[in-house]
Amino acid sequence: MNPRLLPALAAVAACATASHAIAENHQAIDDFSSGHYQSKWIESGSENSSQTGSMIGGSRHTTLTLCTGAACRTANEFKQGASYGYVADRAHSGANAFVQSAGFDSFPRIDQGYGPMNQDLSAFDRVRVNFVGLSAPLNFNILMFTGAGRGQNGCNVGALNRPFSVEFPYAGFVPANGGFVPGDITDISLVYQSASAIGSVEFGISSIEVSDTAAPGAIVCSLVQ
């Protein structure tokens, strides 16, 4: 190694160490520690639920939708279904998750909402969703509202059989009706849909949060190019 490079390398290492020392500022939207619920297994139509607890805004609303009527003959020809749950991990004390389970060739959509609220999230610059795992490609979108104004961000996420994070920076949201104001969030909505040709998307999510720091290795979504 060229000895003249050593001081520069040392400086880089020092910067890296210092960056790890910066504390992350974050706040949970939902860690699924309250409002445990298990939906019915459905093959068509919809399943709705609402829970209250420690999640942001104090309430969570969920709708699982599958095909209805004649559309089911092609969209779910094998008559398989889907369900979701907000469940506790029986093997690990204190661990909780939001889980979607789906049968072959079923194409569930989940709309998950938080609010109404008046929440100041201006101290943060991104929403982070922490997955336990994902079985197939997922079309994943998030909307943040301030009254009639809103912003939307999203992307397709590939299957991963390990824990990982997906981040939605505020700067990546496309605004509508004036956009959202981070200092006054009135509603948050997340939408989960299959991006696989055979459906059957299953996943577990351990938490949803806002943060001011990018997580190493996180998948970053942005609709703003």
N, C-alpha and C positions, 0 to 999 in steps of 0.2 A: 504494500500500500504506500502511496506517496505521502510522506509525513506532512507535507504542506496542506493536505486536506483535513488533517485531524482537527484543527480548531473549528473549521466550518461544520464538520460532522458533530462535534461536541455541542455547538450552538443549536443545531437542529434537534439533537436529543433533548437539550434543555427546554426548548420550546415545546416539544411533544409532551414532556413531563409536566410542564406548566399548564398545558391545555387540559390534561386529565384532571388537574387539581381544581378546575372551574366547576362550581356546583351547578347542577341542573335545577332550574325552577320549573316545576310541573304541578299539575292538578288533575285529579281523576275526574273524568266524566262518568265512568261506571267501572267498578272493579267486580261487579256481580256478586258482592258479598251480601247483598240484601235483595229482596224481591225474587226469591227462587220460585221457579215455575216450570212445569213440563207440559207442552202442548199435546194435543191429540195428533195421531198419525192420520193425515188426510191424503186422498188421491185426486181430489179436485176441489174447486172452490177456495175458501179462505178460512183461516184460523186467526182470531184476534185475542189479544190479552193486554192488560195494563197492570203494572205493579208500582208500588210506592216504596221508598226507602232512602238510602244514602246517596243514590245517583244524583247527578247534577239536575237541578230543578225539582228534585224530589219525586219525579215520576218517570216511568218508561212505558212506551206504547209500541206494540209489535203486531205486524200483520204478515202472515205467511200466505202467499197466493200461488195456486197452481191453475192449470187450464180449467176451463168450464165448457160444458156442452159439447158441440161437435168438434171443437178444437182439440179435445182430448184424444180423439181417434188417431191423430197423427203426432201430437206433441207428447203423449204419454200412452202409446199403444199397448204397453205391457201392464198397464194399470198399477204401476208402482207409485208410492207416495213419498211424503216427507214430513218432518216434524222439527221442532226446535225446543230448546230448553235453556233455562238459566239455573245451573246446577252446581253443587259442591263436589269437589274431588274427594272421593271416599278414601283414597290412599294417602293424600297429602293434606294434613290439617291446615285450614286457612286458605287453601287454593280453591278458586271458583272459576267458572267459565260460561260463556255463551256458546252453545253448540247447535249446529244444524246437521241433521241426518237426512239423507235422501236415497231413494231407490233408483235402480237402473232406468235410464231414459226418462226420468222425471226432471222437470225444469222449474224448481221453486224460485220464488222471489220473496225476499224479506225486506219490509220497510220498518225501520226501527227509529223511533222518535223520542226526543227528550224535550220537555217543556210543557206548558209555557213557563218562561222564566225571564228575569232581567239580570243577566250575568255579565260581569266585567271580565273579559278574557283578553284584555289589551296587554297584559304582562307577558303574553305568550305569542309565538309566531307560527305554530303548527299544531295540527291534530295528529296524534299517533295511535295506531291500533296495533295491539300486540297479539299475534296469533300463536296458538299452540301448534297448529299444523293445518294444511289445506290439501285436500285430496285431488282437486282438478282445477283448471283455470276458472277464475272468478272475475266477473265484471263488478267493480266496487266503486260506489259513488258516495259523496257526502255533500250535504247542503247545510249552510249556516244562514240563519235569518235574523234580521232586525226589522220587525214589523213586516211590511210588504216587501222590503228589500231582501235580497239574498245573494249568495255566492255559491257556485258549484265547482267541485273538483272531483276527479276520478281517474281510474285507469284499470286495465286488465292485469290481474296478478296471477302468475303461474303457480302450479302446484309445488308445495314444499313439505316434506315429511319431517319437519323439525320446527322449533320455535323461530319466529322472525317478526319483524315490525314493518308496518306500512305507514308512511308519513304523508300528510297533506299540508304543505306550507300554505299559509294565508295568501302569499303572493301568487300561488298557483290557481286560485279560485277565479272563475269567470263570473263577473257581477251581472245582476239583473235587477231592474227596478231600483237602481241606486246602490246596489250591493249591500253587504252587511257591515256593521260597525262593531269591531271587536270589543269595544267598551260597553256595548249593550246588545248582547245576544239573547234573542227571545225564544228561539227554537233551534234544535240540531236534529238533522235527519240523516240516517245512513241507509243505503240501498245495496243489497247483496243479490246478484243474479248470476246464473250459470254463463260461463263463456266457453263451455265445452260442447262439442257436437252431440255428445250422448248425455248431457246433463250430469246428474248424479253428484253434484258438488256437495262435499261435506267438509266442515271446518270446526275448529274450536278457537275461541278468542278469550284471552285471560283478562284483558283490560282495554279501555279506551281512555285516552288522556290528552291534555294539551301541555305543550312544553315550549321552552325558549331555546332548546339545544337540540341539534341534529343527533340522532342515535347512530353510532358506528354500524355500517352494514345495512341500514334500513333501506327498504324500497321507497323511493320518493315519487309521488304522483303529482302531476301538474297539467292542467288544461290550458295554461297560458304558455305559449311558445315564444 
